[in-house]
Amino acid sequence: MSEKIELPFRLDTQLTEVMRLRVQSLQQRSQKRSEGERLLRANEAVYRLDFSKQSLRFSHWTVRLAQPGRLTVTATSQLWTPDLTNLMTRQLLEPAGVFWRSPKDSPDAPIQCYEADADEFGERIAELAKVRKVMYFLFEFADGCSPETIDCSITFKVDN
């Protein structure tokens, strides 16, 4: 039986703040973003996933929403070095993971998602983990969802 590892997505408060300062700086100087640059929106934050092992196979997502809302998780490619460069739109990977809970759903109902996209997204993350120690993600919160009301992790099987 293969070992499983659950990796939690962690809010990167420092990087989120740096990206918010970039937006603020452009606004204060009445400047436009660089061509192709992807600016952080008010309802977004940067999360990171740290890989302790590299040889992984996607197993499943664990997403908890404490209240109705929508969470969209978009990965950034390995080319982005957030401490040195601005995030460019071309560095966002498809598909995104979209998870939601409707107001009419009971509190113990499973979180809904576009399952095929979520599975493909998880498999892509596992592929990138083979060459990465860390990956960055944009979490977009909508319809009542916020960083305080979510818990998100991804489980992999470890190849020996």
Disulfide bonds with the S-S distance in Angstrom:
none
